[in-house]
Amino acid sequence: MSNAFSGPAGPSARTRTIVYSGLAGSALVVFFGPQFADWGLALLGCPLGYGAPGAGCGGVRAVVVGPLAALAGAAPPLETSIVLVHRLWPLLLVWGIAILLSARADRPLAEPAHADDQRAAGLGVAAATGLSAEQTRAQWVADREREQANDARVAQRSLRQQLGADTRFIGSIALTCWILICALLGFCLAFGLPLLGGVSAEIALDLFGCGPAHDSMMRACPGLEQRFEPYRQPIVGAVLSPMWLFRQFGDVLLVWLAIIGLLAVLPLLRLGLRPVSRSYPVVSVTLIVI
């Protein structure tokens, strides 16, 4: 006999997307909130007023400008976390409601089996074929076993094909993520370590031909010189390299991390968290590093 209720199903891709998107957005706000706030205020066209960002905006825009202004003056990650909970709690509430609604929609619609109807159907078949109820039941069980064996063979064949495709997909994603992570660590060490940051800045300018006698036609030189200007300050510039790393290259680090995070989320959206953690431990370590 079949089960009265269907077994529990895992979360759908929609639910996982909502959960991971909310977690990624919260992490970006906590670590890069001031940059996002500055971009938002510039996009809204809110000038500086009374010494506070966005103080010159009013009306409907003040609803959005208020949290952005508070986020712009917060220091990550502690103050930005407080602002996230204190000023952006409506977004967190909407995120939680979306997760609950999506999880509720993922529940399978179970239809209980009616034993009386099955028994009546079995007696009707037995009367039509001239077999006894026991013989009809045995024949029905044998037919179901053959169908289950055939379904198992088909599922095993498709599982092997799917595992091969998933292994190649996840392997390429993991390799790309590790390359980007190692490159990011190298970039942070080169321009974030005291003293080494100043040397790396001079080497980078020389590589792009932006030295003291650079060609005036090099269009990239003004932008590069503006980014590396704090590194070139006497004594203080090279010593405060960790500060200049996040101040001058915050947008670069943000885009870099966004690409890594997007690549890391792709296997989770395709297979789910538990299958990936059990079958691909290397990918799990990659996610932990991210």
Beta strands, then each sheet from edge to edge (+ up, - down):
strand 1: 48-49
strand 2: 52-53
sheet 1: 1+ 2-
end
